[in-house]
Amino acid sequence: MSRFAHLAYTDSVRRVQEEQGSTRAAGRALSGPAGPDLMGPAEKEFIEDRDGFYLGSVSEDGWPYIQHRGGPPGFVHVLDERTLAFADVRGNRQYITTGNVRARSRVALFFMDYTRPARLKLFGLAATRSAEEYPRLAERLGTVRTAGRVERLLEIRVEGIAWNCPQHITRRYSAEETEQAVRLMSTRLVELERENRRLRSLLPD
């Protein structure tokens, strides 16, 4: 996470790290090259398995804004080792993130796996694209996307990547995961009840 650290560890952050005694540990992340971090197979698989993520942007006044984006697993497409994108569909029509991206392209993304605690953080530069002007991109992003009217395509050029410590991530399960677990338990219960009846039938009267 060399590039991520170079972006995140500003002078103010480094002063706090020094105050808290973490300068040496934090400094190791700065020892590598400052070029953009690249997404590999692990990042691609993790991102495309997610059914949602958190997107942070900043207004021209400097106020941060965080929004959740959701869809079927794979709605965020890893186009190459430095680029990801998704079809942005109509929501509540406030357009805060879209406006922020137009003013300042810098964004932060959090991809969370609550079932097997893990999270991936990314810094990137975002740009909106018109589906009419980028038909090939629109076609690719349309193969798996969030349901609804597509208003734009959002493409993000990744600058920094960091796998975050899973500590303090509360385990949560989706409705689908919970239903699957209940079905498995129900099936097992039926099997055990059947076996119990069979064994009881073998007991002497």
PyMOL CGO cylinders between C-alpha atoms (Angstrom):
from pymol import cmd
from pymol.cgo import CYLINDER

trace = [
    CYLINDER, 0.00, 0.00, 0.00, 2.86, 2.35, -0.75, 0.3, 1, 1, 1, 1, 1, 1,
    CYLINDER, 2.86, 2.35, -0.75, 0.83, 4.82, -2.80, 0.3, 1, 1, 1, 1, 1, 1,
    CYLINDER, 0.83, 4.82, -2.80, -2.09, 4.68, -0.37, 0.3, 1, 1, 1, 1, 1, 1,
    CYLINDER, -2.09, 4.68, -0.37, 0.22, 5.59, 2.49, 0.3, 1, 1, 1, 1, 1, 1,
    CYLINDER, 0.22, 5.59, 2.49, 1.86, 8.40, 0.53, 0.3, 1, 1, 1, 1, 1, 1,
    CYLINDER, 1.86, 8.40, 0.53, -1.59, 9.89, -0.06, 0.3, 1, 1, 1, 1, 1, 1,
    CYLINDER, -1.59, 9.89, -0.06, -3.03, 9.27, 3.42, 0.3, 1, 1, 1, 1, 1, 1,
    CYLINDER, -3.03, 9.27, 3.42, -0.03, 10.09, 5.59, 0.3, 1, 1, 1, 1, 1, 1,
    CYLINDER, -0.03, 10.09, 5.59, -0.02, 13.85, 5.32, 0.3, 1, 1, 1, 1, 1, 1,
    CYLINDER, -0.02, 13.85, 5.32, 2.19, 16.04, 7.53, 0.3, 1, 1, 1, 1, 1, 1,
    CYLINDER, 2.19, 16.04, 7.53, -0.64, 16.37, 10.06, 0.3, 1, 1, 1, 1, 1, 1,
    CYLINDER, -0.64, 16.37, 10.06, -1.15, 12.61, 10.11, 0.3, 1, 1, 1, 1, 1, 1,
    CYLINDER, -1.15, 12.61, 10.11, 2.59, 12.00, 10.56, 0.3, 1, 1, 1, 1, 1, 1,
    CYLINDER, 2.59, 12.00, 10.56, 2.65, 14.38, 13.53, 0.3, 1, 1, 1, 1, 1, 1,
    CYLINDER, 2.65, 14.38, 13.53, -0.15, 12.41, 15.20, 0.3, 1, 1, 1, 1, 1, 1,
    CYLINDER, -0.15, 12.41, 15.20, 1.66, 9.15, 14.45, 0.3, 1, 1, 1, 1, 1, 1,
    CYLINDER, 1.66, 9.15, 14.45, 4.74, 10.57, 16.12, 0.3, 1, 1, 1, 1, 1, 1,
    CYLINDER, 4.74, 10.57, 16.12, 2.70, 11.66, 19.14, 0.3, 1, 1, 1, 1, 1, 1,
    CYLINDER, 2.70, 11.66, 19.14, 1.18, 8.19, 19.44, 0.3, 1, 1, 1, 1, 1, 1,
    CYLINDER, 1.18, 8.19, 19.44, 4.42, 6.26, 18.91, 0.3, 1, 1, 1, 1, 1, 1,
    CYLINDER, 4.42, 6.26, 18.91, 3.53, 4.65, 15.59, 0.3, 1, 1, 1, 1, 1, 1,
    CYLINDER, 3.53, 4.65, 15.59, 6.00, 6.54, 13.41, 0.3, 1, 1, 1, 1, 1, 1,
    CYLINDER, 6.00, 6.54, 13.41, 8.26, 3.58, 12.75, 0.3, 1, 1, 1, 1, 1, 1,
    CYLINDER, 8.26, 3.58, 12.75, 5.46, 1.15, 11.86, 0.3, 1, 1, 1, 1, 1, 1,
    CYLINDER, 5.46, 1.15, 11.86, 3.70, 3.71, 9.69, 0.3, 1, 1, 1, 1, 1, 1,
    CYLINDER, 3.70, 3.71, 9.69, 6.96, 4.69, 8.04, 0.3, 1, 1, 1, 1, 1, 1,
    CYLINDER, 6.96, 4.69, 8.04, 7.46, 1.21, 6.63, 0.3, 1, 1, 1, 1, 1, 1,
    CYLINDER, 7.46, 1.21, 6.63, 4.48, 1.78, 4.36, 0.3, 1, 1, 1, 1, 1, 1,
    CYLINDER, 4.48, 1.78, 4.36, 6.23, 4.84, 2.94, 0.3, 1, 1, 1, 1, 1, 1,
    CYLINDER, 6.23, 4.84, 2.94, 9.42, 3.01, 2.06, 0.3, 1, 1, 1, 1, 1, 1,
    CYLINDER, 9.42, 3.01, 2.06, 8.15, 1.60, -1.23, 0.3, 1, 1, 1, 1, 1, 1,
    CYLINDER, 8.15, 1.60, -1.23, 7.66, 3.38, -4.55, 0.3, 1, 1, 1, 1, 1, 1,
    CYLINDER, 7.66, 3.38, -4.55, 5.08, 6.16, -4.63, 0.3, 1, 1, 1, 1, 1, 1,
    CYLINDER, 5.08, 6.16, -4.63, 3.60, 5.08, -7.97, 0.3, 1, 1, 1, 1, 1, 1,
    CYLINDER, 3.60, 5.08, -7.97, -0.06, 4.06, -8.20, 0.3, 1, 1, 1, 1, 1, 1,
    CYLINDER, -0.06, 4.06, -8.20, -1.03, 0.81, -6.50, 0.3, 1, 1, 1, 1, 1, 1,
    CYLINDER, -1.03, 0.81, -6.50, -2.29, -1.88, -8.85, 0.3, 1, 1, 1, 1, 1, 1,
    CYLINDER, -2.29, -1.88, -8.85, -5.31, -4.13, -8.38, 0.3, 1, 1, 1, 1, 1, 1,
    CYLINDER, -5.31, -4.13, -8.38, -4.42, -7.80, -8.65, 0.3, 1, 1, 1, 1, 1, 1,
    CYLINDER, -4.42, -7.80, -8.65, -6.52, -10.97, -8.72, 0.3, 1, 1, 1, 1, 1, 1,
    CYLINDER, -6.52, -10.97, -8.72, -7.30, -10.73, -4.99, 0.3, 1, 1, 1, 1, 1, 1,
    CYLINDER, -7.30, -10.73, -4.99, -8.63, -7.19, -5.28, 0.3, 1, 1, 1, 1, 1, 1,
    CYLINDER, -8.63, -7.19, -5.28, -10.61, -7.99, -8.44, 0.3, 1, 1, 1, 1, 1, 1,
    CYLINDER, -10.61, -7.99, -8.44, -12.26, -11.02, -6.86, 0.3, 1, 1, 1, 1, 1, 1,
    CYLINDER, -12.26, -11.02, -6.86, -13.05, -9.16, -3.64, 0.3, 1, 1, 1, 1, 1, 1,
    CYLINDER, -13.05, -9.16, -3.64, -14.55, -6.14, -5.40, 0.3, 1, 1, 1, 1, 1, 1,
    CYLINDER, -14.55, -6.14, -5.40, -16.63, -8.14, -7.86, 0.3, 1, 1, 1, 1, 1, 1,
    CYLINDER, -16.63, -8.14, -7.86, -18.00, -10.36, -5.08, 0.3, 1, 1, 1, 1, 1, 1,
    CYLINDER, -18.00, -10.36, -5.08, -19.46, -7.38, -3.22, 0.3, 1, 1, 1, 1, 1, 1,
    CYLINDER, -19.46, -7.38, -3.22, -23.10, -6.32, -3.45, 0.3, 1, 1, 1, 1, 1, 1,
    CYLINDER, -23.10, -6.32, -3.45, -22.36, -2.81, -2.21, 0.3, 1, 1, 1, 1, 1, 1,
    CYLINDER, -22.36, -2.81, -2.21, -19.70, -0.34, -1.17, 0.3, 1, 1, 1, 1, 1, 1,
    CYLINDER, -19.70, -0.34, -1.17, -19.28, 3.11, 0.36, 0.3, 1, 1, 1, 1, 1, 1,
    CYLINDER, -19.28, 3.11, 0.36, -18.18, 6.03, -1.81, 0.3, 1, 1, 1, 1, 1, 1,
    CYLINDER, -18.18, 6.03, -1.81, -16.71, 9.18, -0.30, 0.3, 1, 1, 1, 1, 1, 1,
    CYLINDER, -16.71, 9.18, -0.30, -16.38, 12.44, -2.21, 0.3, 1, 1, 1, 1, 1, 1,
    CYLINDER, -16.38, 12.44, -2.21, -15.58, 16.05, -1.31, 0.3, 1, 1, 1, 1, 1, 1,
    CYLINDER, -15.58, 16.05, -1.31, -17.43, 19.22, -2.25, 0.3, 1, 1, 1, 1, 1, 1,
    CYLINDER, -17.43, 19.22, -2.25, -15.76, 22.37, -3.52, 0.3, 1, 1, 1, 1, 1, 1,
    CYLINDER, -15.76, 22.37, -3.52, -16.29, 23.77, -0.02, 0.3, 1, 1, 1, 1, 1, 1,
    CYLINDER, -16.29, 23.77, -0.02, -14.29, 20.91, 1.47, 0.3, 1, 1, 1, 1, 1, 1,
    CYLINDER, -14.29, 20.91, 1.47, -17.19, 19.01, 3.05, 0.3, 1, 1, 1, 1, 1, 1,
    CYLINDER, -17.19, 19.01, 3.05, -16.92, 15.22, 2.77, 0.3, 1, 1, 1, 1, 1, 1,
    CYLINDER, -16.92, 15.22, 2.77, -19.92, 13.17, 1.71, 0.3, 1, 1, 1, 1, 1, 1,
    CYLINDER, -19.92, 13.17, 1.71, -20.36, 9.41, 1.94, 0.3, 1, 1, 1, 1, 1, 1,
    CYLINDER, -20.36, 9.41, 1.94, -22.91, 7.44, -0.05, 0.3, 1, 1, 1, 1, 1, 1,
    CYLINDER, -22.91, 7.44, -0.05, -23.72, 3.76, -0.28, 0.3, 1, 1, 1, 1, 1, 1,
    CYLINDER, -23.72, 3.76, -0.28, -23.90, 2.16, -3.70, 0.3, 1, 1, 1, 1, 1, 1,
    CYLINDER, -23.90, 2.16, -3.70, -25.54, -1.26, -4.03, 0.3, 1, 1, 1, 1, 1, 1,
    CYLINDER, -25.54, -1.26, -4.03, -26.37, -3.85, -6.65, 0.3, 1, 1, 1, 1, 1, 1,
    CYLINDER, -26.37, -3.85, -6.65, -25.90, -7.51, -7.53, 0.3, 1, 1, 1, 1, 1, 1,
    CYLINDER, -25.90, -7.51, -7.53, -22.42, -8.95, -6.96, 0.3, 1, 1, 1, 1, 1, 1,
    CYLINDER, -22.42, -8.95, -6.96, -20.30, -7.90, -9.91, 0.3, 1, 1, 1, 1, 1, 1,
    CYLINDER, -20.30, -7.90, -9.91, -22.04, -4.57, -10.55, 0.3, 1, 1, 1, 1, 1, 1,
    CYLINDER, -22.04, -4.57, -10.55, -18.69, -2.90, -9.90, 0.3, 1, 1, 1, 1, 1, 1,
    CYLINDER, -18.69, -2.90, -9.90, -16.50, -3.98, -12.80, 0.3, 1, 1, 1, 1, 1, 1,
    CYLINDER, -16.50, -3.98, -12.80, -12.71, -4.12, -12.56, 0.3, 1, 1, 1, 1, 1, 1,
    CYLINDER, -12.71, -4.12, -12.56, -11.75, -3.07, -16.08, 0.3, 1, 1, 1, 1, 1, 1,
    CYLINDER, -11.75, -3.07, -16.08, -8.01, -3.40, -15.62, 0.3, 1, 1, 1, 1, 1, 1,
    CYLINDER, -8.01, -3.40, -15.62, -5.41, -3.25, -12.85, 0.3, 1, 1, 1, 1, 1, 1,
    CYLINDER, -5.41, -3.25, -12.85, -6.00, 0.46, -12.31, 0.3, 1, 1, 1, 1, 1, 1,
    CYLINDER, -6.00, 0.46, -12.31, -9.60, 1.06, -13.35, 0.3, 1, 1, 1, 1, 1, 1,
    CYLINDER, -9.60, 1.06, -13.35, -13.01, 0.15, -12.01, 0.3, 1, 1, 1, 1, 1, 1,
    CYLINDER, -13.01, 0.15, -12.01, -16.42, 1.38, -13.11, 0.3, 1, 1, 1, 1, 1, 1,
    CYLINDER, -16.42, 1.38, -13.11, -20.15, 0.87, -12.68, 0.3, 1, 1, 1, 1, 1, 1,
    CYLINDER, -20.15, 0.87, -12.68, -23.41, 2.01, -14.20, 0.3, 1, 1, 1, 1, 1, 1,
    CYLINDER, -23.41, 2.01, -14.20, -24.88, 4.72, -11.98, 0.3, 1, 1, 1, 1, 1, 1,
    CYLINDER, -24.88, 4.72, -11.98, -28.67, 4.51, -11.83, 0.3, 1, 1, 1, 1, 1, 1,
    CYLINDER, -28.67, 4.51, -11.83, -31.26, 7.05, -10.77, 0.3, 1, 1, 1, 1, 1, 1,
    CYLINDER, -31.26, 7.05, -10.77, -31.67, 7.40, -7.00, 0.3, 1, 1, 1, 1, 1, 1,
    CYLINDER, -31.67, 7.40, -7.00, -33.11, 10.19, -4.86, 0.3, 1, 1, 1, 1, 1, 1,
    CYLINDER, -33.11, 10.19, -4.86, -32.02, 12.79, -7.44, 0.3, 1, 1, 1, 1, 1, 1,
    CYLINDER, -32.02, 12.79, -7.44, -29.93, 14.86, -5.02, 0.3, 1, 1, 1, 1, 1, 1,
    CYLINDER, -29.93, 14.86, -5.02, -26.83, 14.27, -7.18, 0.3, 1, 1, 1, 1, 1, 1,
    CYLINDER, -26.83, 14.27, -7.18, -24.44, 15.21, -4.37, 0.3, 1, 1, 1, 1, 1, 1,
    CYLINDER, -24.44, 15.21, -4.37, -21.78, 12.67, -5.32, 0.3, 1, 1, 1, 1, 1, 1,
    CYLINDER, -21.78, 12.67, -5.32, -22.10, 13.53, -9.02, 0.3, 1, 1, 1, 1, 1, 1,
    CYLINDER, -22.10, 13.53, -9.02, -21.72, 17.23, -8.30, 0.3, 1, 1, 1, 1, 1, 1,
    CYLINDER, -21.72, 17.23, -8.30, -18.77, 16.64, -6.00, 0.3, 1, 1, 1, 1, 1, 1,
    CYLINDER, -18.77, 16.64, -6.00, -17.01, 14.52, -8.60, 0.3, 1, 1, 1, 1, 1, 1,
    CYLINDER, -17.01, 14.52, -8.60, -17.43, 17.25, -11.18, 0.3, 1, 1, 1, 1, 1, 1,
    CYLINDER, -17.43, 17.25, -11.18, -15.85, 19.76, -8.83, 0.3, 1, 1, 1, 1, 1, 1,
    CYLINDER, -15.85, 19.76, -8.83, -13.18, 17.49, -7.36, 0.3, 1, 1, 1, 1, 1, 1,
    CYLINDER, -13.18, 17.49, -7.36, -12.37, 14.11, -8.83, 0.3, 1, 1, 1, 1, 1, 1,
    CYLINDER, -12.37, 14.11, -8.83, -10.79, 12.66, -5.69, 0.3, 1, 1, 1, 1, 1, 1,
    CYLINDER, -10.79, 12.66, -5.69, -12.80, 9.87, -4.06, 0.3, 1, 1, 1, 1, 1, 1,
    CYLINDER, -12.80, 9.87, -4.06, -12.37, 7.15, -1.46, 0.3, 1, 1, 1, 1, 1, 1,
    CYLINDER, -12.37, 7.15, -1.46, -14.04, 3.74, -1.57, 0.3, 1, 1, 1, 1, 1, 1,
    CYLINDER, -14.04, 3.74, -1.57, -14.68, 1.17, 1.16, 0.3, 1, 1, 1, 1, 1, 1,
    CYLINDER, -14.68, 1.17, 1.16, -15.54, -2.39, 0.13, 0.3, 1, 1, 1, 1, 1, 1,
    CYLINDER, -15.54, -2.39, 0.13, -16.77, -4.44, 3.08, 0.3, 1, 1, 1, 1, 1, 1,
    CYLINDER, -16.77, -4.44, 3.08, -17.20, -8.14, 3.65, 0.3, 1, 1, 1, 1, 1, 1,
    CYLINDER, -17.20, -8.14, 3.65, -19.19, -8.47, 6.87, 0.3, 1, 1, 1, 1, 1, 1,
    CYLINDER, -19.19, -8.47, 6.87, -19.57, -12.25, 6.65, 0.3, 1, 1, 1, 1, 1, 1,
    CYLINDER, -19.57, -12.25, 6.65, -15.84, -13.00, 6.60, 0.3, 1, 1, 1, 1, 1, 1,
    CYLINDER, -15.84, -13.00, 6.60, -14.58, -9.78, 8.19, 0.3, 1, 1, 1, 1, 1, 1,
    CYLINDER, -14.58, -9.78, 8.19, -12.44, -7.96, 5.64, 0.3, 1, 1, 1, 1, 1, 1,
    CYLINDER, -12.44, -7.96, 5.64, -12.32, -4.53, 4.05, 0.3, 1, 1, 1, 1, 1, 1,
    CYLINDER, -12.32, -4.53, 4.05, -10.53, -2.95, 1.14, 0.3, 1, 1, 1, 1, 1, 1,
    CYLINDER, -10.53, -2.95, 1.14, -9.88, 0.79, 0.96, 0.3, 1, 1, 1, 1, 1, 1,
    CYLINDER, -9.88, 0.79, 0.96, -9.12, 2.65, -2.26, 0.3, 1, 1, 1, 1, 1, 1,
    CYLINDER, -9.12, 2.65, -2.26, -8.21, 6.17, -3.24, 0.3, 1, 1, 1, 1, 1, 1,
    CYLINDER, -8.21, 6.17, -3.24, -9.06, 7.15, -6.80, 0.3, 1, 1, 1, 1, 1, 1,
    CYLINDER, -9.06, 7.15, -6.80, -9.89, 9.81, -9.34, 0.3, 1, 1, 1, 1, 1, 1,
    CYLINDER, -9.89, 9.81, -9.34, -13.48, 9.61, -10.54, 0.3, 1, 1, 1, 1, 1, 1,
    CYLINDER, -13.48, 9.61, -10.54, -15.08, 10.81, -13.75, 0.3, 1, 1, 1, 1, 1, 1,
    CYLINDER, -15.08, 10.81, -13.75, -18.62, 10.57, -15.08, 0.3, 1, 1, 1, 1, 1, 1,
    CYLINDER, -18.62, 10.57, -15.08, -19.16, 9.22, -18.59, 0.3, 1, 1, 1, 1, 1, 1,
    CYLINDER, -19.16, 9.22, -18.59, -22.15, 9.41, -20.87, 0.3, 1, 1, 1, 1, 1, 1,
    CYLINDER, -22.15, 9.41, -20.87, -23.50, 6.06, -22.01, 0.3, 1, 1, 1, 1, 1, 1,
    CYLINDER, -23.50, 6.06, -22.01, -24.17, 7.56, -25.44, 0.3, 1, 1, 1, 1, 1, 1,
    CYLINDER, -24.17, 7.56, -25.44, -20.59, 8.78, -25.81, 0.3, 1, 1, 1, 1, 1, 1,
    CYLINDER, -20.59, 8.78, -25.81, -19.07, 5.56, -24.40, 0.3, 1, 1, 1, 1, 1, 1,
    CYLINDER, -19.07, 5.56, -24.40, -21.26, 2.79, -25.85, 0.3, 1, 1, 1, 1, 1, 1,
    CYLINDER, -21.26, 2.79, -25.85, -18.67, 0.01, -25.42, 0.3, 1, 1, 1, 1, 1, 1,
    CYLINDER, -18.67, 0.01, -25.42, -18.17, 0.87, -21.77, 0.3, 1, 1, 1, 1, 1, 1,
    CYLINDER, -18.17, 0.87, -21.77, -21.94, 1.11, -21.29, 0.3, 1, 1, 1, 1, 1, 1,
    CYLINDER, -21.94, 1.11, -21.29, -22.41, -2.32, -22.85, 0.3, 1, 1, 1, 1, 1, 1,
    CYLINDER, -22.41, -2.32, -22.85, -19.78, -3.87, -20.62, 0.3, 1, 1, 1, 1, 1, 1,
    CYLINDER, -19.78, -3.87, -20.62, -21.13, -2.29, -17.45, 0.3, 1, 1, 1, 1, 1, 1,
    CYLINDER, -21.13, -2.29, -17.45, -24.65, -3.25, -18.43, 0.3, 1, 1, 1, 1, 1, 1,
    CYLINDER, -24.65, -3.25, -18.43, -23.90, -6.98, -18.27, 0.3, 1, 1, 1, 1, 1, 1,
    CYLINDER, -23.90, -6.98, -18.27, -24.21, -6.80, -14.47, 0.3, 1, 1, 1, 1, 1, 1,
    CYLINDER, -24.21, -6.80, -14.47, -25.64, -3.65, -12.97, 0.3, 1, 1, 1, 1, 1, 1,
    CYLINDER, -25.64, -3.65, -12.97, -28.02, -2.20, -10.42, 0.3, 1, 1, 1, 1, 1, 1,
    CYLINDER, -28.02, -2.20, -10.42, -31.66, -2.27, -11.52, 0.3, 1, 1, 1, 1, 1, 1,
    CYLINDER, -31.66, -2.27, -11.52, -33.07, 1.07, -12.60, 0.3, 1, 1, 1, 1, 1, 1,
    CYLINDER, -33.07, 1.07, -12.60, -32.57, 3.79, -15.16, 0.3, 1, 1, 1, 1, 1, 1,
    CYLINDER, -32.57, 3.79, -15.16, -28.89, 4.32, -15.97, 0.3, 1, 1, 1, 1, 1, 1,
    CYLINDER, -28.89, 4.32, -15.97, -28.11, 8.05, -15.80, 0.3, 1, 1, 1, 1, 1, 1,
    CYLINDER, -28.11, 8.05, -15.80, -24.35, 7.92, -16.21, 0.3, 1, 1, 1, 1, 1, 1,
    CYLINDER, -24.35, 7.92, -16.21, -21.29, 5.72, -15.99, 0.3, 1, 1, 1, 1, 1, 1,
    CYLINDER, -21.29, 5.72, -15.99, -18.83, 6.31, -13.19, 0.3, 1, 1, 1, 1, 1, 1,
    CYLINDER, -18.83, 6.31, -13.19, -15.23, 5.39, -13.91, 0.3, 1, 1, 1, 1, 1, 1,
    CYLINDER, -15.23, 5.39, -13.91, -12.59, 5.47, -11.21, 0.3, 1, 1, 1, 1, 1, 1,
    CYLINDER, -12.59, 5.47, -11.21, -8.85, 5.50, -11.80, 0.3, 1, 1, 1, 1, 1, 1,
    CYLINDER, -8.85, 5.50, -11.80, -7.35, 3.83, -8.75, 0.3, 1, 1, 1, 1, 1, 1,
    CYLINDER, -7.35, 3.83, -8.75, -4.39, 5.56, -7.09, 0.3, 1, 1, 1, 1, 1, 1,
    CYLINDER, -4.39, 5.56, -7.09, -3.98, 3.76, -3.75, 0.3, 1, 1, 1, 1, 1, 1,
    CYLINDER, -3.98, 3.76, -3.75, -5.08, 0.45, -2.21, 0.3, 1, 1, 1, 1, 1, 1,
    CYLINDER, -5.08, 0.45, -2.21, -5.01, -0.79, 1.37, 0.3, 1, 1, 1, 1, 1, 1,
    CYLINDER, -5.01, -0.79, 1.37, -6.35, -3.97, 2.93, 0.3, 1, 1, 1, 1, 1, 1,
    CYLINDER, -6.35, -3.97, 2.93, -7.58, -2.83, 6.31, 0.3, 1, 1, 1, 1, 1, 1,
    CYLINDER, -7.58, -2.83, 6.31, -7.37, -4.69, 9.59, 0.3, 1, 1, 1, 1, 1, 1,
    CYLINDER, -7.37, -4.69, 9.59, -10.58, -6.73, 10.12, 0.3, 1, 1, 1, 1, 1, 1,
    CYLINDER, -10.58, -6.73, 10.12, -10.60, -5.97, 13.85, 0.3, 1, 1, 1, 1, 1, 1,
    CYLINDER, -10.60, -5.97, 13.85, -13.89, -4.50, 15.10, 0.3, 1, 1, 1, 1, 1, 1,
    CYLINDER, -13.89, -4.50, 15.10, -15.86, -5.47, 11.97, 0.3, 1, 1, 1, 1, 1, 1,
    CYLINDER, -15.86, -5.47, 11.97, -19.14, -6.82, 13.31, 0.3, 1, 1, 1, 1, 1, 1,
    CYLINDER, -19.14, -6.82, 13.31, -20.22, -9.96, 11.47, 0.3, 1, 1, 1, 1, 1, 1,
    CYLINDER, -20.22, -9.96, 11.47, -23.43, -9.51, 9.52, 0.3, 1, 1, 1, 1, 1, 1,
    CYLINDER, -23.43, -9.51, 9.52, -25.26, -11.74, 7.09, 0.3, 1, 1, 1, 1, 1, 1,
    CYLINDER, -25.26, -11.74, 7.09, -27.46, -10.85, 4.15, 0.3, 1, 1, 1, 1, 1, 1,
    CYLINDER, -27.46, -10.85, 4.15, -31.04, -12.06, 3.91, 0.3, 1, 1, 1, 1, 1, 1,
    CYLINDER, -31.04, -12.06, 3.91, -29.97, -14.53, 1.22, 0.3, 1, 1, 1, 1, 1, 1,
    CYLINDER, -29.97, -14.53, 1.22, -27.12, -15.90, 3.37, 0.3, 1, 1, 1, 1, 1, 1,
    CYLINDER, -27.12, -15.90, 3.37, -29.45, -16.20, 6.37, 0.3, 1, 1, 1, 1, 1, 1,
    CYLINDER, -29.45, -16.20, 6.37, -32.14, -17.96, 4.34, 0.3, 1, 1, 1, 1, 1, 1,
    CYLINDER, -32.14, -17.96, 4.34, -29.57, -20.40, 2.96, 0.3, 1, 1, 1, 1, 1, 1,
    CYLINDER, -29.57, -20.40, 2.96, -28.32, -21.20, 6.46, 0.3, 1, 1, 1, 1, 1, 1,
    CYLINDER, -28.32, -21.20, 6.46, -31.90, -21.74, 7.68, 0.3, 1, 1, 1, 1, 1, 1,
    CYLINDER, -31.90, -21.74, 7.68, -32.62, -24.07, 4.73, 0.3, 1, 1, 1, 1, 1, 1,
    CYLINDER, -32.62, -24.07, 4.73, -29.52, -26.12, 5.52, 0.3, 1, 1, 1, 1, 1, 1,
    CYLINDER, -29.52, -26.12, 5.52, -30.49, -26.39, 9.18, 0.3, 1, 1, 1, 1, 1, 1,
    CYLINDER, -30.49, -26.39, 9.18, -34.07, -27.31, 8.28, 0.3, 1, 1, 1, 1, 1, 1,
    CYLINDER, -34.07, -27.31, 8.28, -32.86, -30.03, 5.92, 0.3, 1, 1, 1, 1, 1, 1,
    CYLINDER, -32.86, -30.03, 5.92, -30.53, -31.36, 8.57, 0.3, 1, 1, 1, 1, 1, 1,
    CYLINDER, -30.53, -31.36, 8.57, -33.29, -31.31, 11.17, 0.3, 1, 1, 1, 1, 1, 1,
    CYLINDER, -33.29, -31.31, 11.17, -35.57, -33.36, 8.89, 0.3, 1, 1, 1, 1, 1, 1,
    CYLINDER, -35.57, -33.36, 8.89, -32.75, -35.87, 8.35, 0.3, 1, 1, 1, 1, 1, 1,
    CYLINDER, -32.75, -35.87, 8.35, -32.12, -36.16, 12.11, 0.3, 1, 1, 1, 1, 1, 1,
    CYLINDER, -32.12, -36.16, 12.11, -35.82, -36.60, 12.86, 0.3, 1, 1, 1, 1, 1, 1,
    CYLINDER, -35.82, -36.60, 12.86, -36.02, -39.35, 10.24, 0.3, 1, 1, 1, 1, 1, 1,
    CYLINDER, -36.02, -39.35, 10.24, -32.97, -41.06, 11.71, 0.3, 1, 1, 1, 1, 1, 1,
    CYLINDER, -32.97, -41.06, 11.71, -34.42, -40.70, 15.19, 0.3, 1, 1, 1, 1, 1, 1,
    CYLINDER, -34.42, -40.70, 15.19, -37.66, -42.39, 14.12, 0.3, 1, 1, 1, 1, 1, 1,
    CYLINDER, -37.66, -42.39, 14.12, -35.70, -45.21, 12.48, 0.3, 1, 1, 1, 1, 1, 1,
    CYLINDER, -35.70, -45.21, 12.48, -33.62, -45.82, 15.61, 0.3, 1, 1, 1, 1, 1, 1,
    CYLINDER, -33.62, -45.82, 15.61, -36.70, -45.70, 17.84, 0.3, 1, 1, 1, 1, 1, 1,
    CYLINDER, -36.70, -45.70, 17.84, -38.34, -48.33, 15.64, 0.3, 1, 1, 1, 1, 1, 1,
    CYLINDER, -38.34, -48.33, 15.64, -35.44, -50.68, 16.43, 0.3, 1, 1, 1, 1, 1, 1,
    CYLINDER, -35.44, -50.68, 16.43, -35.99, -50.47, 20.18, 0.3, 1, 1, 1, 1, 1, 1,
    CYLINDER, -35.99, -50.47, 20.18, -37.80, -53.40, 21.81, 0.3, 1, 1, 1, 1, 1, 1,
    CYLINDER, -37.80, -53.40, 21.81, -41.42, -52.80, 22.78, 0.3, 1, 1, 1, 1, 1, 1,
]
cmd.load_cgo(trace, "trace")
